[in-house]
Amino acid sequence: QVQLVESGGGLVQAGGSLRLSCAASGNDFSINIMAWFRQAPGKQRELVARITSGGSTIYADSVKGRFTISRDNAKNTLYLQMNSLKPEDAAVYYCHALRPDWPTTREYWGQGTQVTVSS
């Protein structure tokens, strides 16, 4: 079982920065594929960025060059550094974990943290 707790959301002006954190419980955090998703009102939840256990990353086109996903396996923590924020980045941001549990894979979600960007 993995529990995910996000923090770091808040209100920021357009052009500003925020750093989200996701603290994960459980063992072997390093084997999880971790990701950040976001969901704006009236829109579907979308992938923002993902990082594998080996550190490979992918980003949504809309955030490339502005957001950076990283992980600290020693601290069981996932991060999302968000720079040059735009009003369209406003959403609830969710931490997500994919955990191998042979023969299947289990997924876990955090409760979300609100990011508001004022223009």
C-alpha positions as CSV (number, residue, x, y, z in Angstrom):
1,Q,0.0,0.0,0.0
2,V,1.2,3.5,-0.9
3,Q,-0.1,6.7,0.5
4,L,0.7,10.0,-1.3
5,V,0.4,13.4,0.2
6,E,0.9,16.5,-1.9
7,S,1.9,19.9,-0.7
8,G,3.1,23.2,-2.1
9,G,0.1,24.4,-4.0
10,G,-1.2,28.0,-3.6
11,L,-1.9,31.3,-5.3
12,V,0.7,32.8,-7.6
13,Q,0.8,35.5,-10.1
14,A,1.4,34.7,-13.8
15,G,5.1,34.4,-14.4
16,G,5.7,33.2,-10.9
17,S,6.9,29.8,-9.6
18,L,5.7,27.1,-7.3
19,R,7.3,23.8,-6.1
20,L,5.0,20.9,-5.4
21,S,6.0,18.0,-3.3
22,C,4.5,14.6,-2.9
23,A,5.5,12.5,0.1
24,A,5.0,8.8,-0.3
25,S,4.7,6.1,2.4
26,G,5.6,2.5,2.0
27,N,8.8,0.7,1.1
28,D,10.8,0.7,-2.1
29,F,9.7,4.1,-3.3
30,S,12.5,3.9,-6.0
31,I,10.7,1.2,-7.9
32,N,7.6,3.3,-8.5
33,I,6.9,5.2,-11.7
34,M,5.8,8.6,-10.4
35,A,3.8,11.3,-12.1
36,W,2.0,14.5,-11.7
37,F,-1.5,14.9,-13.3
38,R,-3.7,18.0,-13.2
39,Q,-7.4,18.6,-13.6
40,A,-9.0,22.0,-14.3
41,P,-12.7,22.6,-13.7
42,G,-14.7,21.1,-16.5
43,K,-11.7,19.4,-18.1
44,Q,-10.4,15.9,-18.0
45,R,-7.5,14.9,-15.8
46,E,-4.3,15.1,-17.8
47,L,-0.7,14.0,-17.5
48,V,1.7,16.8,-16.7
49,A,5.0,14.9,-16.2
50,R,6.2,11.4,-15.4
51,I,9.5,10.1,-14.1
52,T,10.6,6.4,-14.1
53,S,12.5,4.6,-11.5
54,G,15.6,5.2,-13.6
55,G,15.0,8.9,-13.8
56,S,13.7,9.1,-17.4
57,T,11.2,11.9,-17.8
58,I,8.4,12.9,-20.1
59,Y,6.4,16.1,-20.1
60,A,3.2,17.4,-21.6
61,D,3.9,19.7,-24.5
62,S,2.2,22.5,-22.7
63,V,4.7,22.5,-19.8
64,K,7.9,21.6,-21.6
65,G,10.7,24.0,-20.7
66,R,8.8,25.4,-17.8
67,F,8.2,22.5,-15.4
68,T,10.7,20.0,-14.0
69,I,9.8,16.7,-12.4
70,S,12.3,15.1,-10.0
71,R,12.5,12.6,-7.2
72,D,14.5,12.0,-4.1
73,N,14.4,8.3,-3.4
74,A,16.1,8.7,-0.1
75,K,13.3,11.0,1.1
76,N,10.5,9.1,-0.7
77,T,9.5,12.4,-2.3
78,L,8.4,13.5,-5.7
79,Y,8.7,17.1,-6.8
80,L,7.4,19.4,-9.5
81,Q,9.1,22.7,-10.0
82,M,6.8,25.0,-12.0
83,N,8.2,28.2,-13.5
84,S,6.8,30.8,-15.7
85,L,3.3,29.9,-14.6
86,K,0.4,30.8,-16.8
87,P,-3.3,31.2,-15.9
88,E,-4.0,28.0,-17.9
89,D,-1.8,26.1,-15.5
90,A,-4.4,26.6,-12.8
91,A,-5.8,23.2,-11.7
92,V,-5.8,20.7,-8.9
93,Y,-2.5,18.8,-9.2
94,Y,-2.4,15.1,-8.3
95,C,0.5,12.9,-7.4
96,H,0.3,9.4,-9.0
97,A,2.3,6.2,-8.4
98,L,2.5,3.1,-10.5
99,R,3.9,0.3,-8.4
100,P,4.9,-3.1,-9.8
101,D,3.2,-5.9,-7.9
102,W,3.7,-8.9,-9.9
103,P,1.8,-10.2,-11.8
104,T,0.0,-6.8,-11.9
105,T,0.7,-3.2,-11.4
106,R,-1.1,-1.1,-8.8
107,E,-1.8,2.6,-9.0
108,Y,-2.2,5.2,-6.3
109,W,-3.4,8.8,-6.2
110,G,-2.9,11.6,-3.8
111,Q,-5.7,13.9,-2.6
112,G,-4.5,16.8,-4.8
113,T,-3.3,20.3,-4.2
114,Q,-4.8,23.4,-5.7
115,V,-2.7,25.7,-7.9
116,T,-4.2,29.1,-8.7
117,V,-2.6,31.5,-11.1
118,S,-3.7,35.1,-11.3
119,S,-3.3,37.1,-14.5
